[in-house]
Amino acid sequence: MYIFTQQITVTQNVWQSFQHVFNVERVVLAPINTSGTHWELLVFFPAERIIIYLNPLGENATQSLAILNAWNIIVNKHDTEVPQGTWTLTLRPHTRQTDGHSCGVFVMEVSIYVFYIEP
């Protein structure tokens, strides 16, 4: 399992040093800060080309489709080591945050669950 610990964008050179993890790790966790104040989590299963998207406030179809489309463009149009082909994005039922400040805690708790519980 690999956890991204810094913000990564495709245009940064640092992306080159991290993309190899998609070939050697079974699970890749990517906490993302979407607005500068809100944390969400992407869980990648590279061998299966599956992404699980978790938003503590709840997911919507527009967000989900945008994430999936962007990811498929990245892996299929750039020279990357990420497994190419069509990836799928799935959603999982989860509790939702009920306040305006616990999204980071939610992301950490889900990350711990994935690390210790997911096979």
C-alpha positions in Angstrom: 0.0 0.0 0.0 1.2 3.5 -0.8 -0.1 6.8 0.5 0.6 10.0 -1.3 1.8 12.5 1.3 2.1 15.6 -0.8 0.0 17.3 -3.4 0.7 15.8 -6.9 -0.2 17.2 -10.2 0.5 15.8 -13.6 2.5 18.9 -14.7 4.9 18.6 -11.8 8.2 16.7 -12.2 7.4 15.1 -8.9 4.6 13.1 -10.6 7.3 11.2 -12.5 8.8 10.0 -9.2 5.5 8.7 -7.9 3.8 7.1 -10.9 5.8 3.8 -10.5 3.8 3.0 -7.4 0.8 2.1 -9.5 2.8 -0.8 -10.9 4.1 -2.2 -7.7 1.5 -1.5 -5.0 -1.9 -3.3 -4.7 -3.6 -0.2 -3.2 -2.7 3.5 -3.5 -4.4 6.0 -1.3 -4.6 9.6 -2.5 -6.1 12.2 -0.1 -7.1 15.2 -2.2 -7.8 18.7 -1.1 -10.4 19.9 -3.6 -11.0 23.5 -2.6 -8.2 24.4 -0.2 -10.4 23.6 2.7 -12.1 20.2 2.0 -10.5 16.7 2.0 -11.7 13.8 -0.1 -10.1 10.4 -0.7 -9.3 8.4 -3.9 -8.4 4.7 -3.4 -6.7 3.2 -6.4 -6.6 -0.6 -7.1 -4.2 -0.5 -10.1 -4.3 -4.2 -11.1 -8.1 -4.0 -11.4 -8.0 -0.4 -12.7 -10.6 0.6 -10.1 -10.9 3.9 -8.2 -13.1 4.3 -5.1 -14.1 7.9 -4.6 -15.1 9.0 -1.1 -16.3 12.5 -0.3 -17.2 13.1 3.4 -20.0 15.4 2.3 -21.3 12.9 -0.2 -20.6 12.2 -3.8 -22.4 13.5 -6.8 -22.5 12.3 -10.4 -20.8 15.4 -11.8 -17.8 15.2 -9.4 -17.5 11.4 -10.0 -17.6 11.7 -13.7 -15.1 14.6 -13.8 -12.6 12.6 -11.6 -12.9 9.5 -13.8 -12.6 11.4 -17.1 -9.6 13.3 -15.9 -7.9 10.1 -14.6 -8.5 8.2 -17.9 -7.1 11.1 -19.9 -4.0 11.2 -17.7 -3.2 7.5 -17.9 -4.0 7.1 -21.6 -2.6 10.3 -23.1 0.6 10.8 -21.1 3.7 8.7 -21.0 3.0 7.2 -17.6 3.8 3.9 -15.8 0.2 3.8 -14.6 -1.7 0.8 -16.0 -3.4 2.0 -19.1 -6.9 1.2 -20.4 -10.3 2.2 -19.1 -10.5 2.7 -15.3 -13.8 2.5 -13.5 -14.8 4.6 -10.5 -17.0 3.2 -7.8 -18.7 4.7 -4.8 -19.1 3.0 -1.5 -21.8 3.8 1.1 -20.4 5.6 4.1 -21.4 7.9 6.9 -21.3 11.6 6.1 -19.7 14.4 8.0 -22.3 16.5 9.7 -20.1 19.6 10.5 -17.8 21.9 8.6 -14.5 20.7 9.9 -14.1 16.9 10.2 -13.4 16.0 6.6 -9.7 15.4 7.3 -10.5 13.1 10.2 -12.9 11.2 8.0 -10.3 10.7 5.3 -7.8 9.5 7.9 -10.3 7.1 9.4 -11.2 5.6 6.0 -7.5 5.3 5.1 -6.9 3.4 8.4 -9.8 1.1 7.5 -8.5 0.5 4.0 -4.9 -0.2 5.4 -6.0 -2.6 8.0 -9.2 -4.2 6.8 -9.3 -4.3 3.0 -7.7 -7.5 1.8 
